[in-house]
Amino acid sequence: MFAGLAWQRRWVCDDGLIVLRTVQNLLDGNGPVFNAGERVEANTSTLWTYILALAGLLGVRLEWASVFLGLIFAVAGMALGLDGARRLHPSKLIVPAGALVLLALSPFWDFATSGLETGLVTCWLAGTWWLLVRHATEPGKSAWGTVFVLGLGPLVRPEFALVTVLVGIALLIIVKPGWKRALLWMLVAGVLPVGYQIFRMGYYGLITPNTALAKEASKARWERGFFYIADLLDPYLLVIPLLTLVVLAALVLRKMPRATTIVVLVPVIAALGLLFYVTRVGGDYMHGRMLLPSLLLLLLPVLAVPLSKWTALPVLVLGVWAVVSAGWLRAPSAIEHGIGANAITDSRVFWLDTTAKTHPIVAEDAAQVPGYLPELAKAMEGKQGPVVAVSVGHRWVIVPAKDRTVVSSPGALGFPGMLLSYDYKVIDDLGLASPLASHSISIPGWPMGHDKLLSVAWTIADAGRGTPEELSAATGGAVPAEEIAAARRSLERPEIQEMLASVRAPLTGDRFWENLIHSFGRSSLRYDRDPLVAQHGR
């Protein structure tokens, strides 16, 4: 049922297409970067990037690879979670309980095939829990494979290091390997994430993916985070199934052996930890997406429960709610086909409305989105040599470029990145693929994940050819010469020059070492988005 529901809602969002341009550059030999010649980590999930690259090596079109693999991982996660819950109640007739919540919430269907890593997230979270349950219920099983899978957590998403640590501690308590073997387990679990972290710091020059800078993932936005939780709880009356599941948990989990109690508590503690983090950073602009891992973890111990006279009524309540939720309950932004309060949107409905497609999968489905590629092509007609294209006041302006064509895409980045020539440097004012924008100071009160908007004067000053007056004239005066001149002065600041060198200078051994040792300080670099202010060192 879950596979059918997710397939009926198949799509690939623009953020999913951002992932795919990096994958294509990797396949083309340019490295895991969004733009060749500029080392920017525009993808949050390292493992998802390389899994898609493997599919690309087999000749599968990347958009469809992301759909099918996302669906397979999501359904596998559901199966592993159900089997883990079944193992807690051997020799009993069981029925799905928490699984009804997964079936009834449209965000679970939507993000299974969105091109993002959500399906992989579902599979890894449920799979690690399944492995832990197996060790608790079948003592004597070898744990080396489990330890390796645990270590993949930070590569699925960086914040899943918390889940890796918690499940790892539980595994040590259950198996009791002794301190020598425990140290070996830590080595096996840590070899990939630690190795990749060293690579990240040396290759990209940062301690986190560039997306963490673009979205200020360490900044506290508690009020917005609580609103984000309410945006998921309220439309689906989610309090009803959650309270019902608490009752079921009290009925079926109260008398369990110590090892089983641990495997029940660990996903709950991990869920609360991730929920704390997501709330603190302000959630996301995509309805429900960042809360799905926490919700899944909370549901794992009660995905399936024994059927008895005591559990029959709560399961019936869940069933009735599930039918109502799946059939009729939707987020306000899905009904309005747009961005709702606090700029949280039902991303799938918004993208369907934007592309006018029932199942937008390939990048070409967005080729005619107003304000982007058709208008850009018209603005570039007759222009000789490389150019810099920026959007000002809902129109494209074109100025001569120093060496290569640069397109600063307003808002959407994925489909322009996939459809424009890979010789072009495609960036965004929001900072996902632009190091200049990602290090700028965010704008108070703007939507989560979209609260950076670098002045286009920076892009013109950085890549444009000519004096500020000549470049301003090429824009028809849309970008003032004094703003371009201020941006050039800002670009000459030593700390900004060093940051740009970290991503643009040839990757020699010395450059890797410089990136590595200065990655912490470089990650904290911020300056004002307005070059008239930034030129004074602020």
Long-range contacts (C-beta under 8 A, 24 or more apart in sequence): 1-103, 2-74, 2-75, 2-78, 2-102, 2-103, 2-108, 2-109, 2-112, 3-71, 3-75, 5-103, 5-109, 5-326, 6-71, 6-74, 6-75, 6-108, 6-109, 6-110, 6-112, 6-113, 7-71, 7-113, 8-109, 9-106, 9-109, 9-110, 9-112, 9-113, 9-348, 10-67, 10-71, 10-113, 10-359, 10-361, 11-110, 11-113, 11-114, 11-348, 11-351, 11-352, 11-359, 11-360, 11-361, 12-63, 12-66, 12-67, 12-113, 12-114, 12-115, 12-360, 12-361, 12-362, 13-114, 13-115, 13-116, 13-347, 13-348, 13-351, 13-414, 14-351, 14-366, 14-412, 14-413, 14-414, 14-415, 15-114, 15-115, 15-116, 15-286, 15-347, 15-414, 16-63, 16-66, 16-114, 16-115, 16-116, 16-414, 17-63, 17-115, 17-363, 17-366, 17-414, 17-415, 17-417, 17-418, 18-42, 18-43, 18-413, 18-414, 18-417, 18-432, 18-433, 19-43, 19-45, 19-48, 19-49, 19-52, 19-66, 19-115, 19-116, 19-117, 19-414, 20-52, 20-62, 20-63, 20-66, 20-115, 20-363, 20-414, 20-418, 21-414, 21-417, 21-418, 21-426, 22-49, 23-49, 23-52, 23-53, 23-56, 23-62, 24-56, 24-62, 24-418, 24-422, 25-422, 26-50, 26-53, 27-53, 27-56, 27-57, 28-422, 30-422, 31-203, 34-417, 34-426, 34-432, 34-433, 35-425, 35-426, 35-427, 35-433, 36-422, 36-423, 37-404, 37-425, 37-504, 38-425, 38-435, 38-503, 38-504, 39-203, 39-204, 39-205, 39-502, 39-503, 39-504, 39-507, 40-204, 40-210, 40-433, 40-434, 40-435, 40-438, 40-503, 41-200, 41-204, 41-206, 41-209, 41-210, 41-211, 42-209, 42-210, 42-211, 42-432, 42-433, 43-209, 43-211, 44-117, 44-157, 44-158, 44-209, 44-211, 44-212, 45-116, 45-117, 45-120, 45-121, 45-155, 45-156, 45-157, 46-155, 46-196, 47-117, 47-120, 47-152, 47-155, 47-156, 48-116, 48-117, 48-120, 48-156, 51-120, 61-362, 63-115, 63-361, 63-362, 63-363, 64-361, 64-362, 66-113, 66-115, 67-113, 67-115, 67-361, 69-119, 69-120, 70-112, 70-113, 70-114, 70-115, 70-116, 70-117, 70-118, 70-119, 70-120, 71-112, 71-113, 71-119, 72-119, 73-119, 73-120, 73-122, 73-123, 74-108, 74-112, 74-113, 74-118, 74-119, 74-122, 74-123, 75-112, 76-123, 76-126, 76-127, 77-119, 77-121, 77-122, 77-123, 77-124, 77-125, 77-126, 77-127, 77-296, 78-102, 78-122, 78-126, 80-123, 80-126, 80-127, 80-129, 80-130, 81-126, 81-129, 81-130, 81-296, 81-299, 81-300, 81-303, 82-303, 82-304, 83-130, 84-126, 84-129, 84-130, 84-133, 84-134, 84-300, 84-303, 85-300, 85-301, 85-302, 85-303, 85-304, 85-305, 86-304, 87-133, 87-134, 87-137, 88-133, 88-137, 88-253, 88-256, 88-260, 88-263, 88-264, 88-301, 89-252, 89-304, 89-305, 89-306, 90-137, 92-306, 92-307, 93-306, 93-307, 94-304, 94-305, 94-306, 94-307, 95-304, 95-305, 95-306, 95-307, 95-311, 95-315, 96-303, 96-304, 97-245, 97-248, 97-302, 97-303, 97-304, 97-305, 97-311, 97-314, 97-315, 97-318, 98-245, 98-299, 98-300, 98-301, 98-302, 98-303, 98-304, 99-299, 99-303, 99-304, 100-241, 100-318, 100-319, 100-321, 100-322, 101-238, 101-241, 101-245, 101-295, 101-299, 101-318, 101-322, 102-296, 102-299, 102-303, 103-322, 103-326, 104-236, 104-241, 104-321, 104-322, 104-323, 104-325, 104-326, 105-236, 105-238, 105-288, 105-295, 105-325, 106-326, 106-330, 106-331, 106-334, 107-232, 107-287, 107-288, 107-289, 107-292, 108-292, 110-346, 110-347, 110-348, 111-288, 111-289, 111-292, 114-347, 114-348, 116-289, 117-156, 117-157, 118-289, 118-292, 120-156, 121-156, 121-157, 121-160, 121-292, 121-293, 122-292, 122-296, 124-149, 124-152, 124-153, 124-156, 124-160, 125-160, 125-163, 125-267, 125-293, 125-296, 125-297, 125-300, 126-296, 126-300, 128-153, 128-163, 128-167, 129-167, 129-263, 129-266, 129-267, 129-297, 129-300, 132-167, 132-170, 132-171, 132-174, 132-263, 132-266, 133-263, 135-171, 135-174, 135-175, 136-174, 136-259, 136-260, 136-262, 136-263, 137-259, 137-260, 143-171, 143-175, 143-177, 143-185, 144-185, 144-188, 146-171, 147-171, 147-185, 147-188, 147-189, 148-188, 148-189, 150-189, 151-188, 151-189, 151-190, 151-191, 151-192, 151-193, 152-192, 152-193, 153-193, 154-193, 154-196, 154-197, 155-192, 155-193, 155-196, 157-293, 158-208, 158-209, 158-212, 159-274, 159-277, 160-293, 161-193, 162-270, 162-273, 162-274, 162-277, 163-270, 163-274, 163-297, 164-189, 164-193, 166-266, 166-269, 166-270, 166-273, 167-266, 167-270, 170-262, 170-263, 170-266, 173-262, 174-259, 174-262, 174-263, 198-516, 201-515, 201-516, 201-519, 202-512, 202-513, 202-515, 202-516, 202-519, 203-507, 203-512, 203-515, 204-502, 204-503, 204-515, 205-499, 205-502, 205-503, 205-515, 205-518, 205-519, 205-522, 206-519, 206-522, 206-523, 207-519, 207-520, 207-523, 208-523, 210-431, 210-432, 210-433, 210-435, 210-438, 211-432, 213-431, 213-438, 213-439, 213-523, 214-430, 214-431, 214-432, 214-437, 214-438, 214-449, 214-452, 215-281, 215-448, 215-449, 216-281, 216-442, 216-451, 216-452, 217-281, 218-281, 219-281, 219-282, 219-442, 220-280, 220-281, 221-280, 221-281, 221-282, 221-283, 221-448, 222-279, 222-280, 222-282, 224-282, 224-283, 224-342, 224-448, 225-278, 225-279, 225-280, 225-281, 225-282, 225-283, 226-279, 227-283, 227-341, 227-342, 227-344, 228-278, 228-279, 228-282, 228-283, 228-284, 228-290, 228-291, 228-342, 228-344, 228-448, 229-275, 229-279, 229-283, 229-291, 231-283, 231-287, 231-288, 231-331, 231-340, 231-341, 231-342, 231-344, 232-287, 232-288, 232-291, 232-331, 235-329, 235-330, 235-331, 235-332, 236-325, 236-329, 237-321, 237-324, 237-325, 237-329, 240-317, 240-321, 241-317, 241-318, 241-321, 241-322, 242-298, 244-314, 244-317, 244-318, 244-321, 245-298, 245-299, 245-302, 245-314, 245-318, 247-314, 248-302, 248-305, 248-311, 248-314, 248-315, 249-301, 249-302, 251-305, 251-310, 251-311, 251-314, 252-302, 252-305, 252-306, 252-311, 253-301, 253-302, 263-301, 264-301, 267-297, 267-298, 267-300, 267-301, 268-297, 268-298, 268-301, 270-297, 271-295, 271-296, 271-297, 271-298, 281-448, 282-448, 283-344, 283-448, 284-344, 284-448, 284-449, 285-339, 285-343, 285-344, 285-345, 285-447, 285-448, 285-449, 285-450, 286-344, 286-345, 286-347, 287-331, 287-333, 287-334, 287-340, 287-344, 287-345, 287-346, 287-347, 288-331, 289-347, 339-447, 342-447, 342-448, 343-446, 343-447, 343-448, 343-450, 344-447, 363-414, 363-415, 363-418, 363-419, 364-419, 366-412, 366-415, 366-419, 367-415, 367-419, 369-412, 369-415, 371-410, 372-409, 372-412, 372-415, 372-416, 373-416, 373-419, 373-420, 376-407, 376-416, 388-459, 388-460, 388-463, 388-464, 390-456, 390-459, 390-460, 390-475, 390-479, 391-456, 392-456, 392-475, 392-478, 392-479, 393-478, 397-474, 397-475, 397-476, 397-478, 397-479, 398-474, 399-460, 399-464, 399-465, 399-466, 399-471, 399-474, 399-475, 400-464, 400-465, 400-466, 400-471, 400-474, 401-463, 401-464, 401-465, 402-463, 402-464, 402-465, 404-463, 406-459, 406-463, 408-434, 408-456, 408-459, 411-450, 425-463, 427-459, 429-453, 429-454, 429-456, 434-459, 435-499, 435-500, 435-503, 436-462, 436-496, 436-500, 437-529, 439-496, 439-499, 439-525, 439-526, 439-527, 440-526, 440-527, 440-528, 440-529, 441-526, 441-527, 441-528, 441-529, 443-529, 452-529, 453-529, 454-529, 455-483, 455-487, 455-529, 455-530, 455-531, 457-483, 457-484, 457-486, 457-487, 457-531, 458-487, 458-490, 458-491, 458-531, 460-484, 460-487, 461-485, 461-487, 461-488, 461-490, 461-491, 461-531, 462-487, 462-491, 482-532, 483-531, 483-532, 484-531, 486-531, 486-532, 486-534, 486-535, 487-531, 487-534, 487-535, 489-531, 489-535, 490-527, 490-531, 490-534, 490-535, 493-527, 493-534, 493-537, 495-525, 496-525, 496-527, 498-522, 499-525
